């Protein structure tokens, strides 16, 4: 199925459902113009686009799986950050939230930063302030990221995070704010649907922590590079990321041992703040 055939099929499914294009576009977190361009083959949709459209239309799981398998034949998609900024970083957050609403399992590896779903508002602002956003866009993007964090309290989902100790010590915010951030990790780690693990710096490493990545339901992997966001959908490539994640998870600290480590780092940060 080529782009034109896919667009025609999506339009036919929407029309058969009796739903108007505007309503489908709104539910799919995209503009009506973009939906029209996808249906008329003027724009190549991503896997995430097609999944959101099919969900908005309300097709069966069997039909959805059939169409997504076709779309995943285009194994890797790359979107430059400049294009994401042009679209609106807050809109990208909303699209990510729509994806996370549909998933059942998330596995996230982060060697450099606290994962977005686990960040405090102060940490979020510090991260996003690097992107030269206007104050209005910055505020909306922070709000959108905080809204995404509702997924943390959805008991139907399983969220697994593997973070390196380095991410806990990288000073994105002040020592006092980092202590608050670390304390938040301790609290969230007690939620039944969340598994947070820390890879200690002292552990003997058998793999390389190249970059952050997110695996959703063994179907897609999102990788953030310096210049772009890359979405991987080929099952063979997804399997490589699953293997890498599980390898780090197996050697990471978890449960009470992990929490004891976090509390020790938090206390170090508080002492530094008191003597600074």
Steps between C-alpha positions, in 0.01 A plus 500: 500500500655829390435847643208571264334167576544551873349848484204375298445212742509729804252737340270208414514372857421845637207550263365153579509587870282805437743727685590843367861578415520778760385268779747229401785750470423645843496155664822409315674816633569647157362776283219433254738622232756233584234228499385618159857490367545146633176386339598657168856364516661843514664412831649166605357411843710359780407181680379714790284711265331193356447345843336817633279532190385139520431537873301818436299326228431211735604202289541152650833385643533257208463773239733728691767229523471431127550863400780566749690200372492653153615840624786347700649375175658848492724394784646830624365854507708806580361841590745787550455700820471820298187358338359400839563852630329641193198277562497592868685318777185502716310326219772235484444442874127460436567246225731306730229500766255354247748222426553430869125485557480206259802300618502230770876470554771766493872434545723807516879512524659832591876542557512879529175653629207423726226361267230752409220303664687511831619862495400769749361829357830678580703233321263514201542875472880472517503239223259679268660842554795379291284501186468878461120490528287806561356528851148417381612189310725399790211521746268301274766236442568463873126461560475240223786297650345512848168383351686204345600394851141387566611174335702428816178439692328279242499151652432342160850594386843368595774763491863392530788747532872428503708805589876527546642649818658765280154643424442552873822698537483710183421848630206616292366699795637611839599248767178570693284450191692184407433368851128559441525323165674199653243491780224490237662190351491334841128574534407393147697176532245384758210511253399145402504562125846664495839328501795739540853358490837674533823386333777593749822654371700243697343204319713313246348581161449249220321743268526864397242760603494663156184709525150515640217302343137410567336169406121492481326162500785326314374678188683831475819654633557874521860622506601862562819615329660843488322599179189286479251258648520154345215249513598136442227251407670204332448207745861387456630842606247534782625167634854640523379783722297261716812287548707806592237622746466163670878469526530827691189423706650169613810666643323805647398550862130473579256502791623592848868485398433750222301726732781493757740617229264781396459612861879509546540717188215726617669544839829586326322768298333646810832517687656673200217753499547570871875559466487676162 
